Amino acid sequence: MLRHAIAPSVRYTKASNDVIRHPRLNSDAKILLLYVQSLPDDATFKPLGELAQKLGIKGRAYQKAKRQLVEHGYVHEWRSQADGGRWITEQLVANTSLSSEQAAHVRGTPPVPSPVAVSPSRHLPTVGVPAARTAGGYEPVEDHSDKTTPHPPSEPSAAPEPDSPAPTADPALLARAERVLLSLRHSRRELHLGVREAATLAVEAVKWLERGLSESDLRQALLAERPREGVRSAVGFLRYRLAQKLPEPRTAHRSYDPTRPRELIECQGPGDAHTFRPLLDETECTPCRLIAANAMYSAPPAPEPDHLPWRERFARINTTPTTALPGEA
């Protein structure tokens, strides 16, 4: 194999051979790490997910690359809640593998107000020989900057913490209520709850399920009517909404008690003797009443008088005697 390489004199980035030849970093992770190193200082305020989108690394490819960088100590994250209740994620991208203690030293004590991806050369010019990777109790935190990756529903805790109130409701309903509370953060990030917080609020949320509402109805009631000023405390906001919007208990339907049918009586209508069951106080059955009604309306009309000449009709009207003219009968 022939190789031709000219070292650039300007606009270049120094890359460690440990990164380029890392056997457990895929190409997306290496390109993303080198891309962050090449950015100027005024462009490092954007989150890592947004920078990855500019390189065309999205969805599962980005999640896989980020997970590899986190596992091998090249990316570190810290989550904290500001005074207004908003959650802030700080990101540190290093060109060498750092332990959790080294990353915390590079980060410094005062947290920055927005997610920042920085190179360790700004704060710590040299960190010594790259050490072996140590987890240090660090657990990767979910990244919410990537909008294309769906979040699986959060699973409720197997059992409440010791400081949680002793539940008296059905454990299955408590698990359903806790699952709904933990899933709210997927729709609104400001409603992010911890496992203990969700277990505590589930005691109040289970009252909704006990009154016949579904999980969808409970979730819709908690997410509706977003406050204009935002949510400062997710626990306080949800506790207040669970208590204030609790629906009335559903009343049990009264069983229908049909009235007892009347006894059979003898019909007073014409014809052979027969019985029927009256609805009110009638004494004849329906067929006999129909026959009587038809007979009344089908009576023969009165006979018309014989035809009279017009003179006699006129005389009867005027009550004057009629006299026949000469030559008339």
C-alpha positions as CSV (number, residue, x, y, z in Angstrom):
1,M,0.0,0.0,0.0
2,L,1.3,3.4,-0.9
3,R,0.6,6.5,1.2
4,H,0.9,10.2,0.3
5,A,0.2,12.6,3.2
6,I,1.1,16.3,3.4
7,A,0.8,17.9,6.9
8,P,-1.4,21.0,6.7
9,S,0.1,24.2,8.0
10,V,-3.3,25.9,8.8
11,R,-6.9,24.8,9.6
12,Y,-6.1,21.4,11.0
13,T,-7.0,19.4,14.1
14,K,-4.6,17.2,16.1
15,A,-6.2,13.8,16.7
16,S,-4.9,11.2,19.0
17,N,-3.9,7.8,17.6
18,D,-5.7,6.2,20.5
19,V,-9.0,7.7,19.1
20,I,-8.3,6.9,15.5
21,R,-7.3,3.3,16.2
22,H,-9.8,2.6,19.0
23,P,-11.1,-0.9,18.4
24,R,-14.5,-0.3,20.1
25,L,-15.4,3.1,18.6
26,N,-17.3,3.0,15.3
27,S,-16.8,5.5,12.6
28,D,-19.7,7.7,13.6
29,A,-18.3,8.0,17.2
30,K,-14.8,8.9,15.9
31,I,-16.1,11.4,13.3
32,L,-18.3,13.1,15.9
33,L,-15.4,13.3,18.4
34,L,-13.1,14.8,15.8
35,Y,-15.8,17.2,14.6
36,V,-16.3,18.6,18.1
37,Q,-12.5,19.1,18.5
38,S,-12.4,21.1,15.3
39,L,-15.1,23.6,16.4
40,P,-14.1,27.1,17.6
41,D,-14.8,28.1,21.1
42,D,-17.8,30.2,20.2
43,A,-19.6,27.2,18.6
44,T,-19.4,24.7,21.6
45,F,-22.6,25.9,23.2
46,K,-24.8,23.6,21.1
47,P,-25.7,20.1,22.4
48,L,-24.0,17.1,21.1
49,G,-27.2,15.8,19.4
50,E,-27.5,19.0,17.3
51,L,-23.9,18.8,16.2
52,A,-24.4,15.2,15.2
53,Q,-27.3,16.2,13.0
54,K,-25.1,18.5,11.0
55,L,-22.9,15.5,10.2
56,G,-26.0,13.4,9.2
57,I,-25.8,11.2,12.3
58,K,-29.3,10.8,13.6
59,G,-31.6,8.4,15.4
60,R,-30.2,5.1,16.4
61,A,-26.8,5.8,14.8
62,Y,-26.3,8.8,17.1
63,Q,-27.5,7.0,20.2
64,K,-25.1,4.1,19.5
65,A,-22.1,6.5,18.8
66,K,-22.9,8.5,22.0
67,R,-23.2,5.4,24.1
68,Q,-19.8,4.2,23.0
69,L,-18.2,7.6,23.7
70,V,-19.8,7.6,27.2
71,E,-18.7,4.0,28.0
72,H,-15.1,4.8,27.1
73,G,-14.9,8.1,28.9
74,Y,-14.9,10.5,26.0
75,V,-18.3,12.1,26.8
76,H,-19.6,12.9,30.3
77,E,-23.0,14.4,31.3
78,W,-24.5,16.0,34.4
79,R,-28.2,16.9,34.9
80,S,-29.3,19.5,37.4
81,Q,-32.5,21.5,38.1
82,A,-32.3,25.3,37.9
83,D,-34.2,27.7,40.2
84,G,-37.2,27.9,37.8
85,G,-37.6,24.1,37.8
86,R,-36.1,23.6,34.4
87,W,-33.7,20.7,33.9
88,I,-30.3,21.5,32.5
89,T,-27.9,18.9,30.9
90,E,-24.2,19.8,30.9
91,Q,-22.0,17.8,28.4
92,L,-18.2,17.4,28.4
93,V,-16.5,16.1,25.3
94,A,-12.9,15.1,25.8
95,N,-10.2,14.1,23.3
96,T,-8.8,11.6,25.8
97,S,-10.5,9.0,28.0
98,L,-11.4,10.6,31.4
99,S,-12.6,9.0,34.5
100,S,-15.6,10.5,36.4
101,E,-13.3,12.2,38.9
102,Q,-11.1,13.7,36.2
103,A,-14.2,14.9,34.3
104,A,-15.6,16.5,37.4
105,H,-12.3,18.3,38.0
106,V,-12.4,19.6,34.4
107,R,-16.0,20.7,34.8
108,G,-15.4,23.0,37.8
109,T,-17.9,23.8,40.6
110,P,-20.3,26.4,39.1
111,P,-22.6,24.8,36.5
112,V,-23.1,26.6,33.3
113,P,-26.7,27.7,32.5
114,S,-27.0,25.8,29.2
115,P,-25.7,22.5,27.7
116,V,-22.1,23.0,26.6
117,A,-19.7,20.7,24.7
118,V,-16.2,21.8,25.5
119,S,-12.7,20.4,25.0
120,P,-10.6,19.8,28.1
121,S,-7.8,21.9,26.6
122,R,-9.6,25.1,27.6
123,H,-9.4,24.2,31.4
124,L,-6.8,21.5,31.7
125,P,-4.0,21.6,29.1
126,T,-2.6,18.2,30.1
127,V,-4.2,15.4,32.0
128,G,-1.3,13.0,31.9
129,V,-1.1,9.5,30.5
130,P,-4.5,8.2,29.4
131,A,-5.7,6.0,32.1
132,A,-7.8,2.8,31.9
133,R,-11.5,3.4,31.7
134,T,-13.4,3.4,35.0
135,A,-17.1,3.7,35.3
136,G,-17.0,5.4,38.7
137,G,-20.7,4.8,39.4
138,Y,-21.7,6.9,36.3
139,E,-24.9,6.0,34.5
140,P,-25.6,7.4,31.1
141,V,-28.5,9.9,31.2
142,E,-31.2,10.0,28.5
143,D,-30.5,12.6,25.9
144,H,-33.6,14.6,24.9
145,S,-32.1,16.7,22.2
146,D,-32.6,14.0,19.6
147,K,-36.3,14.3,18.6
148,T,-36.2,11.4,16.1
149,T,-35.7,8.6,18.7
150,P,-38.9,7.3,20.3
151,H,-38.8,6.9,24.1
152,P,-40.0,3.5,25.4
153,P,-42.5,3.7,28.2
154,S,-40.9,3.9,31.6
155,E,-41.4,0.9,33.8
156,P,-42.7,1.4,37.4
157,S,-40.6,0.4,40.3
158,A,-41.0,-3.1,41.6
159,A,-41.7,-2.0,45.2
160,P,-42.0,1.4,46.9
161,E,-39.0,2.9,48.8
162,P,-38.9,2.6,52.6
163,D,-39.8,6.3,53.0
164,S,-42.8,6.0,50.7
165,P,-46.3,5.9,52.3
166,A,-47.7,2.4,52.7
167,P,-50.2,1.9,49.9
168,T,-53.6,0.6,50.7
169,A,-54.9,0.4,47.1
170,D,-54.6,-2.5,44.7
171,P,-50.9,-3.1,43.7
172,A,-51.9,-3.5,40.1
173,L,-53.7,-0.1,40.0
174,L,-50.7,1.5,41.8
175,A,-48.3,0.1,39.2
176,R,-50.6,1.5,36.4
177,A,-50.8,4.9,38.0
178,E,-47.0,5.0,38.5
179,R,-46.4,4.1,34.9
180,V,-48.6,7.0,33.8
181,L,-46.7,9.4,36.0
182,L,-43.3,8.3,34.8
183,S,-44.4,8.6,31.1
184,L,-45.4,12.3,31.4
185,R,-41.7,13.3,30.8
186,H,-41.9,12.0,27.3
187,S,-44.6,14.5,26.4
188,R,-43.4,17.4,28.6
189,R,-39.8,17.4,29.8
190,E,-40.6,19.8,32.7
191,L,-42.8,17.0,34.2
192,H,-39.8,14.7,34.8
193,L,-40.3,12.6,37.9
194,G,-38.0,10.3,39.9
195,V,-38.9,6.8,40.9
196,R,-39.6,7.9,44.5
197,E,-41.6,10.9,43.5
198,A,-43.8,8.8,41.1
199,A,-44.3,6.2,43.8
200,T,-45.5,8.9,46.3
201,L,-47.9,10.6,43.8
202,A,-49.2,7.2,42.6
203,V,-51.2,7.0,45.9
204,E,-53.2,10.0,44.8
205,A,-53.3,9.1,41.1
206,V,-54.7,5.6,41.8
207,K,-57.9,7.3,43.0
208,W,-58.6,8.3,39.4
209,L,-58.3,4.7,38.3
210,E,-60.5,3.5,41.1
211,R,-63.3,5.8,39.9
212,G,-63.4,4.1,36.5
213,L,-61.1,6.4,34.5
214,S,-58.6,4.9,32.0
215,E,-54.9,5.6,31.9
216,S,-55.4,7.7,28.8
217,D,-57.9,9.9,30.7
218,L,-55.5,10.4,33.6
219,R,-52.6,11.3,31.3
220,Q,-54.7,13.8,29.4
221,A,-56.0,15.5,32.6
222,L,-52.4,15.9,33.8
223,L,-51.1,17.3,30.5
224,A,-54.0,19.6,29.6
225,E,-53.9,23.4,30.2
226,R,-50.2,24.0,30.3
227,P,-49.4,27.0,32.7
228,R,-48.2,30.1,31.0
229,E,-45.5,30.7,33.5
230,G,-44.2,27.1,33.2
231,V,-43.8,24.4,35.9
232,R,-41.4,25.1,38.7
233,S,-41.9,21.9,40.6
234,A,-43.2,18.8,38.8
235,V,-44.1,17.1,42.1
236,G,-46.0,20.1,43.4
237,F,-47.8,20.8,40.1
238,L,-48.9,17.2,39.7
239,R,-50.0,16.8,43.3
240,Y,-52.1,20.0,43.0
241,R,-53.7,18.8,39.7
242,L,-54.4,15.3,41.0
243,A,-56.3,16.8,44.0
244,Q,-58.1,19.6,42.2
245,K,-59.3,17.8,39.1
246,L,-60.3,14.5,40.8
247,P,-63.6,13.6,39.2
248,E,-66.7,12.6,41.2
249,P,-67.3,8.9,42.0
250,R,-69.6,7.2,39.6
251,T,-72.9,6.3,41.1
252,A,-74.1,2.7,40.8
253,H,-76.9,2.1,38.3
254,R,-80.2,1.1,40.0
255,S,-81.5,-2.2,38.9
256,Y,-84.7,-2.0,36.8
257,D,-87.7,-3.5,38.6
258,P,-90.5,-4.0,36.1
259,T,-94.0,-3.6,37.4
260,R,-96.1,-6.7,37.7
261,P,-98.5,-7.2,34.8
262,R,-102.2,-7.0,35.5
263,E,-104.5,-9.9,35.7
264,L,-106.7,-11.2,32.9
265,I,-110.3,-9.9,32.8
266,E,-113.3,-10.8,30.7
267,C,-114.0,-8.6,27.7
268,Q,-117.4,-6.7,27.9
269,G,-117.6,-6.4,24.1
270,P,-119.9,-8.2,21.7
271,G,-119.2,-11.7,20.5
272,D,-118.0,-14.8,22.2
273,A,-116.8,-14.6,25.7
274,H,-113.0,-14.1,25.9
275,T,-110.4,-12.5,28.2
276,F,-107.7,-10.0,27.8
277,R,-105.0,-8.2,29.8
278,P,-105.8,-4.5,30.2
279,L,-103.2,-1.8,30.2
280,L,-105.2,0.8,32.1
281,D,-108.9,0.7,33.1
282,E,-110.4,-0.4,29.8
283,T,-113.2,-3.0,29.9
284,E,-113.0,-4.1,26.3
285,C,-110.1,-5.6,24.4
286,T,-108.5,-3.8,21.5
287,P,-110.2,-5.7,18.6
288,C,-113.6,-5.1,20.1
289,R,-112.9,-1.4,20.5
290,L,-111.7,-1.2,16.9
291,I,-114.9,-2.9,15.7
292,A,-117.1,-0.5,17.6
293,A,-115.2,2.5,16.3
294,N,-115.4,1.3,12.7
295,A,-119.2,0.6,13.1
296,M,-119.8,4.1,14.3
297,Y,-118.0,5.8,11.4
298,S,-119.4,3.4,8.8
299,A,-123.1,4.0,9.5
300,P,-125.3,4.5,6.4
301,P,-126.1,8.1,5.5
302,A,-129.6,9.6,5.8
303,P,-131.7,9.2,2.6
304,E,-131.9,12.3,0.5
305,P,-135.3,13.9,-0.2
306,D,-136.9,13.3,-3.6
307,H,-136.1,15.8,-6.3
308,L,-138.2,18.9,-6.2
309,P,-138.7,21.5,-8.9
310,W,-136.9,24.7,-8.4
311,R,-140.1,26.6,-7.8
312,E,-141.0,24.4,-4.9
313,R,-137.6,24.6,-3.4
314,F,-137.6,28.4,-3.8
315,A,-141.1,28.6,-2.3
316,R,-140.0,26.5,0.7
317,I,-137.1,28.8,1.3
318,N,-139.3,32.0,1.1
319,T,-142.3,30.3,2.9
320,T,-144.7,31.5,0.2
321,P,-147.2,29.3,-1.6
322,T,-146.3,28.4,-5.2
323,T,-148.8,29.0,-8.1
324,A,-148.4,27.2,-11.3
325,L,-148.3,29.3,-14.4
326,P,-150.8,28.6,-17.2
327,G,-149.8,25.7,-19.2
328,E,-147.5,24.2,-16.5
329,A,-148.3,21.0,-14.6
